[in-house]
Amino acid sequence: MECKILKADLYDLIQKAYPFIPVKSSLQILSNFKISFFKEKIEIAATDLDHSIIMSSKIECSGEKEITLNAKKLFEIVRELPEGEIYLKDDENILLIESKNGFSCKIAGTNTNDFPQFPLVEEQNKFTININSLKEMIIKSSFAVSKDESRKSLCGILWKVEKNKTGMVATDGHRLGSSFISDDFSIADTQSMIVSAKTLVFLIRILDSEKEKNSISITEDEKYVVFSNDRIKICSKLIEGPYPDFEKAIPKNNPKIALSVYIENGGFGSTFAAPVASLLIEKYLNDSIKRTWLEEYLLNSRIDYSKYEKKH
């Protein structure tokens, strides 16, 4: 088997899959990538048993082959390679890496029999969501996730999906973060799941560099949730247990909102703090800002800190 790929494309796959390699594990095989070569595609898989990823890219290959390689070694070698085309060849369980400038090295691998399979998830509960909407929900809720592992359900993010609405909620018992959006998700029944915060944070990091993609598919069953498009496939084990009734913490009747804005060295309150506070309230209540002239003024303003320098 022999194939050709750009160093930038291979490094991109490795860099995105590497965070799923566990730092410590009693299973040596989990320190490896599983690399699958096909005639027109390469796949790199990694897992810590709770979270799994498969990254794929187009490739020119003369045959098909599967091998597992130490993830850290492969990452360090490919990172230092010069830009341009590189060639990958196999010799039983050894991968030969060559570049046009004369670089050549061999990495010993193992067969893939002991590498955990990517979980199979039934596609009975499947929907598609806009990537920007997904990222917004994760960012606005994930900050409140608990770090107390004695309450396992609070270490994840509650995700509810209805026919025309979806939202994420997280709380550590002191703070609560939530975000909801309206859209058509074409699902028959309301879905509710507690998703690992680690998976969602890794997901938005990966999606930030997938700028050409507008949406991602979500598939869920009783144990797992899978996020996928034509390049990415991420699976996370769902967190079991009941989630607190967060709606009791959000007043629905006559809600009161308090907002305080403090800008250091910002002059009198009417200069910067009051306009910022008014725009925040406008955005919260209307989900948009109509006074764009005020927004532009604040974005383009600069504080003259020289006024506040102590004179000796």
PyMOL commands that set and color helices and strands:
alter all, ss='L'
color gray80, all
select helices_A, chain A and resi 7-20+28-31+71-80+131-142+152-155+197-208+246-249+273-286+292-300+305-308
alter helices_A, ss='H'
color red, helices_A
select strands_A, chain A and resi 2-6+32-37+41-47+51-58+60-61+65-70+85-91+94-99+104-108+125-130+156-161+165-171+176-182+191-196+215-220+224-228+232-237
alter strands_A, ss='S'
color yellow, strands_A
deselect
rebuild
show_as cartoon
